Amino acid sequence: MSPGVHVRRDRSGDAERIAEVFLAARGQMTYLPDLHTDEETRAWISHIMIPGHEVWVAEQHGQIAGFAALNIHWLEHLYVAPDAQGHGIGTALLTQAKKARPNLLILHVFQQNTGARRFYERHGFTLTTLGDGSDNEEKVPDARYDWRGTGEPR
């Protein structure tokens, strides 16, 4: 983990910053359609995503710079603020996700998100399926990746 990066479970009061990270990171994905207002996204994060997932946040310099959300064996979300990318935050969050799910992690990523795809492949994920987008809200082609661990928490 990079110096100055601290990963912890989410806590009350984190939702607004998690939403800001999500909105900023998704804003960089210009190939995605605008389906929801920022206010709708903030409400979804506060009332649905956070309560329904095991959420981890990565702090750098005392500020939330990224988050990961797990649900059973799925890594449903992993986002890093654009200005914090390339500093080990994604790796720290993914390492924590693997510790929390030492047997199996599954995720979907948009096919056009080549940086994320390379990131997951570098960290041991294997491409299992290419999708046409019919299974995601955005209707954008995606890719499924699986990681099979040793079963031992690291």
N, C-alpha and C positions, 0 to 999 in steps of 0.2 A: 504494500500500500504506500502511496506517496506520503511524504511528510505533510502533516497538517490536515490530512483527511481522516475524519472520524465517522464511522458508520454506527448507527443506532436505530432502534425501533422508533416508529413515529409516535408522537404524543399530541395531546390536545394543543391546539394552536398552530400546528404545522400545515394545515390544509391550504391556507392562502399561499404560502411559499411553494408548496408542492404544485399547486395550480399554476403559479407563475413559471415554474420550471417546465411543466407540461406544455403550456401555451407557447413559451419561447422556443422550445425544442421542436414542437410540431409546426411552428411558424416558419422554420427553416426548410420544411418539407413542402416545397412549392407545388409538388405534384398531387397533393391531397386536396380534395374539395373542402370548402367551408360548409360544414353541416350544422354547426352549433355556434351560438354566440359565446363570447367569453363568459358571460354570466351563467349560461346554461352549463358550460364546462366546469366552472367553479362549483356550482351546485352539485353536479354529478360527482366530482371528486370528493366533496365534503360529505355527501349523504349516501353515496352508493359505493364508489371505488374504495375509499379508505375503510369504511365499516365492513366491507365484504372481502377484504384482502389482508394478508400479512404484509405490512408496509415497512420498508427500511429506508432511511434517509442517510445521505452522505453529506456531512458538513465540511466545509473548507473555510477557514478563517471565521468560524462561528456562524456561518450562514449555510442554509440548505442549498446545495449545488446540484443535487440529483436524488433520484429515488427509484426504488424497485418495489413492485407489488406482486406477491405470490398468491396463487390460489390452487390448492392441492399440488399437482406436479407442474403447474403452468407458471411460467414467468410471464405474467400478463402485461407488465409495463416495466421498462427500464429507460429512464430519460435523464439526461444530464443537460444543465443549462448551457447554451451555446458558448458563452464566454468562459466556461469552466471545462470544456471538452479538451482532451489531450493531456490531462493532469492526473490520470489514474483513478478518477472517480468512478467511471463505469466499471473498471476492473475491480475496484473495492466492493462495489455493489454486487457484481456478478459472483465474486468470491463468497460474499455473505449468502447469496441465494443458493450456491452450491452447498455451503455448510448447512443451511436450513433444509435442503432437499438433497441429501447425499446419494440417493439412488437414481433419481431421474428428474430432469428439467426439460420441459417442452416449451417452445415459443413460436410465435409467428412474427415475421418481419416483412415489411413491404419489399417486393423484389427490387424496386428502384433505390432502396436505401442500401447502396453498395457498401458504404462505410460500416454500417451496423452488421451487415452480412460478413464482411471480413473480420470484424471484431469478434463475433460469435464463433466463426471458424477458427480463429487464432486461439480461442479459449476452449477448444475441444468439442464444439457442437458440430453435428453432422446434418447436412441437408437431407430431409426425408421426402418432402413433397413440394411441388410447385403448384400453387393454386391460381385460379383465374380471377379471384376477387369476389366471387359470388357468395362467399361465406363471411365477408367483413362488411361493416357498415359503409365504408368508403367506396366499396366496389373497385378496389385497386388490387392488381395481382400481388399475391403474397407468397411467402415461402415458409415452410415448417422446418424447424431445426430441433433436434433432440440431443441431449447430453446424458450419457449413462455414467453414473459415478460408481464408486467402489462400495457404497453403502455405509461407509465409515465417515462420521463427521470429521471435518478437517480442523 
